[in-house]
Amino acid sequence: MATKIVAAQRRMFSDVFVCRNCNKKIRSQAVRINAGKVKCPKCNSGNFRPIKKK
């Protein structure tokens, strides 16, 4: 049963970032976020933060 929880955690929180302007969630690799290659599809901003794990 523990493997299901680990798999769900990975699916929900791995490589998910949130736009600081409009709070849109986007899935991308951290390397691309840090390099500034990813833009928000909603507001065209490049400011992202990691999603908070609740």
N, C-alpha and C positions, 0 to 999 in steps of 0.2 A: 504494500500500500504506500510505502514511503516513496517509491519510484514514481508513482502517479503525481504526488505532490511536487517532487523535484521537477518533473517534466512540465507541470502546469506553471510553476514559478519561472522556469526558463522561457516558456512560451509567452507569458504575460509581461515579463520585465526585461528580457534580454534584448539589447539593441533597440529599445524604445526610448524616444526623446520627446519632449514637450516644447512647443514654441513658447517663448517668453512673452510674446505680444498677444497672441490669440488663443493660446492653450490647446492648439491642435496637436494630436499625437501623431508621430511619424516613426516608422521603423527604418533604421539605417545603421550602418556600421559606425562605431565611434571614431574610427580613423577618418572617415569622410566628413563627419560632423566637425571634428577638430580642424580639419584642413579648410573648412568653409565651402565645401563643394555642394552642400545640400541647402536648398532654399525651402521655406514653408510654402506648400501649395495654396494655402488660403490667403496669406498676407505678404508673401514674397520676402520674408525676413530671414536672416541667417542666425538668429540668436536662439539657441536651444539649451535645455537643461535635461538631465536624466530624469526619468519618471520616478516618483517616490513610491517606495514599497510599503504598502499598508499592512 
